[in-house]
């Protein structure tokens, strides 16, 4: 199957993990652990040893002791990427679920570079020997965004180091290649060397403060195209929401390949119309893991149940679609490049992952109540892909989930709606800012 082969290729590249990563900055590569290896087995043993049996019926559990999963945004410093291990160890049933952001970022960069090399005869639109690209940055303080910016710059040779890591700051504009945030890279194809230049990049933040903003990206490409014209040969984006906004506003009509991240259904479909490619972060696996770790904790079973070890319904994940880092208490899904060669395998981004699609018996897994929030109800990936998947898995796992949508700007817009945590059995939290875990745990400690 093409999808499986793509995953295998991704895994063979590099399994360098990120914060969304203990105590690692986005470019550091902690030792990875696949399901079944010694690290994962040790984690499973430890979890089995310190996990109490499920509470007796009617027994009251303090909110601070209830299962908690952070997802999509890993508790960490937005300045350094250092993991917030206090939040990740809030209680014995606390975990993080996300994806291997460094592996995916590297994959995205290589996808763009491969496309340029394969299309070198036509991609230099003005024939000046310079492959110019513009970059839409999601959130300069978000580890996923930082990793993706670094991945593009590393692959294209435009990276400049800062404090031991690739500088991920926006360049503003760089028409003449003299910016200090980046440098000119080069690609040699067929005996000819081409300069690669980041012409412009900026954080896509709207006037209200929301980041990863698609409308802002659509406006930015209008400004950039007016300034640079046919100097722009490639458009790159930290996600598909911004990427598709730029594609629809300008790139499609001007036949400029645009590359995003998330494998949203509209972006995958747009590959047939010239969208260059995207990265699937295995949202189907992430959404399952988000609710599965809660289900296991609520049942008082080994955390690996239905993950690396089959559950009583036969649900199990293979080691080529996720990794677990015991020292970070974090599950990471692996990424797959989606291009013109394989995009038809990814057209439905909300289809549950077949190996974990079996219904649990409610007699053995009683229905439990879960509070879950999405940091921004307008976020394209979380709204159109992640939440629909969660809503399918919650039924399979016998979880009654209340979905709370935030405004993408303030934690209080979300935390104000966690006024009665006692009515819930578990919590799944997607923060606005990765630094703000305490805004939520303080409510559970009351």
C-alpha positions, -999 to +999 in steps of 0.1 A: +000+000+000+014+034-010+006+049+023+024+023+043+054+026+020+054+063+025+054+059+063+082+034+061+103+058+041+095+086+065+106+064+094+139+055+078+149+091+073+151+102+109+131+100+141+141+132+157+114+143+182+102+178+191+082+194+217+050+201+193+101+174+221+125+158+283+135+193+280+146+194+243+145+222+219+128+216+185+161+208+167+174+184+193+170+147+187+162+127+218+164+090+215+132+076+201+114+045+211+091+025+189+064+002+202+079-029+216+115-017+221+131-015+256+122+021+262+085+015+255+085-018+274+101-001+304+075+027+302+047+001+300+061-017+331+064+015+350+029+026+341+015-007+350+032-006+384+021+029+393-014+029+378-041+022+403-071+000+395-101+018+382-120+035+411-149+015+426-183+025+413-195+056+431-161+064+445-153+101+442-120+111+425-104+145+431-101+166+400-064+168+404-062+130+402-083+126+371-067+115+338-054+144+317-040+144+282-025+175+266-027+173+228-015+192+197+002+218+218+028+203+241+034+221+275+067+239+268+085+273+268+076+292+237+111+309+239+133+278+242+112+248+235+120+234+269+093+209+280+072+218+310+077+185+329+056+198+358+026+199+335+035+166+318+037+150+353+007+167+367-005+133+380+002+097+372-024+096+344-011+127+325+003+123+290+008+143+258-003+133+223+010+150+192+033+141+163+070+139+156+073+175+145+110+174+136+106+143+114+077+159+097+095+193+093+125+175+077+101+156+054+084+188+043+117+205+035+129+175+015+096+173-003+100+209-015+137+204-025+128+172-044+100+191-063+124+219-073+150+194-086+125+174-106+110+205-121+141+226-125+135+232-162+103+251-156+104+263-120+127+294-124+099+316-138+120+346-148+151+326-157+174+345-134+191+314-119+176+322-085+148+300-070+129+324-049+105+313-022+082+329+003+073+314+037+041+317+058+050+312+094+022+301+118+032+312+153+068+322+161+064+309+196+050+275+187+073+245+185+056+230+155+059+262+136+096+267+147+104+231+135+087+235+101+105+268+094+138+252+103+130+222+082+124+242+050+155+263+056+177+233+064+166+214+032+170+244+009+204+255+024+191+289+036+195+282+073+216+303+096+224+292+131+215+311+162+224+300+197+232+265+184+200+260+164+186+271+130+172+306+133+134+304+128+127+341+130+108+358+101+130+375+076+106+402+066+117+409+031+150+398+015+150+407-022+187+411-025+198+382-003+215+403+023+193+394+053+211+380+084+183+357+095+188+335+065+214+331+038+213+322+001+214+284-005+221+265-036+209+235-056+229+218-083+210+200-110+223+187-143+257+204-137+241+238-132+240+255-098+210+276-088+208+301-060+179+295-035+166+326-017+140+332+009+125+363-005+101+370+024+086+354+055+063+366+083+042+354+112+006+351+101-010+369+130-042+389+126-050+422+143-069+404+171-038+384+180-048+350+165-019+332+148-018+306+120-043+330+104-053+320+068-068+353+059-036+371+069-016+347+047-040+354+018-033+391+022+004+386+025+008+367-008-009+397-024+017+420-010+046+397-018+034+391-054+032+428-059+067+433-046+084+403-061+063+393-091+079+364-111+108+362-087+085+340-066+090+304-078+078+285-047+053+292-019+058+274+014+036+274+045+037+260+080+002+246+075-024+239+049-049+265+061-024+293+053-011+275+023-045+270+007-054+307+013-023+317-007-029+291-033-065+302-039-056+339-038-026+338-061-005+307-066-030+286-085-036+312-112+001+318-115+010+281-115+034+285-086+037+253-065+026+257-029+035+234-001+017+231+032+013+208+062-016+188+077-030+170+047-064+187+051-089+173+026-091+205+005-053+207+003-050+171-008-077+176-034-059+207-046-028+187-055-047+177-087-049+214-095-012+223-089-008+224-051+027+211-046+022+188-016+015+185+021+024+164+051+001+141+068+007+140+105-014+109+109-043+128+125-062+096+125-036+081+149-033+112+170-070+116+176-072+079+186-043+082+210-058+114+225-089+095+237-073+061+241-049+071+268-078+086+287-099+054+282-070+032+295-065+054+326-102+054+333-103+016+330-073+013+352-055-009+327-020-008+313-015+024+292-003+004+263-036-014+259-051-008+224-019+010+215+011-013+213-008-043+228-042-054+214-072-047+235-102-070+240-118-057+208-086-062+187-075-026+184-037-021+181-013+002+164+019-009+146+052+006+155+056+023+121+028+049+128+038+062+163+066+064+188+064+068+226+089+087+247+087+076+283+108+103+297+085+129+281+053+110+288+045+117+252+030+098+222+040+111+187+024+100+154+048+098+125+044+118+093+039+110+056+046+132+026+016+136+004+024+145-032+011+140-067+024+104-066+002+093-036-024+119-028-053+097-038-046+076-007-053+106+015-084+122+001-106+116+032-088+131+062-115+122+086-115+084+081-107+065+112-075+044+111-087+008+103-065-011+128-081+008+157-117+011+145-133-017+166-161-008+191-154-014+227-180-034+247-198-010+270-204-037+296-166-038+301-159-002+293-186+019+309-194+053+294-173+082+309-176+120+306-147+139+291-141+177+288-121+185+257-112+219+242-100+231+208-079+262+212-094+280+182-128+270+168-117+285+135-085+264+132-088+246+098-069+215+107-084+210+142-119+219+131-121+201+098-099+171+105-090+165+141-124+171+158-144+150+133-120+122+140-123+126+177-161+125+174-159+091+156-134+077+181-154+089+212-182+066+202-160+036+196-143+041+230-176+048+249-167+083+259-192+112+261-171+142+252-181+179+256-162+198+229-153+234+238-141+258+211-118+287+220-111+320+202-075+313+195-064+343+214-069+339+252-068+310+276-096+326+297-120+322+268-116+284+274-109+282+311-140+302+319-159+272+306-142+248+329-162+260+359-173+226+371-146+200+365-162+177+390-188+166+365-162+151+343-141+120+346-112+131+324-098+161+305-082+167+271-066+201+267-054+220+237-038+253+249-037+286+231-001+291+241+022+262+251+034+282+282+000+283+298-005+248+312-009+262+347-040+281+337-057+247+334-040+226+362-047+254+387-084+249+381-081+211+386-062+216+419-089+237+435 
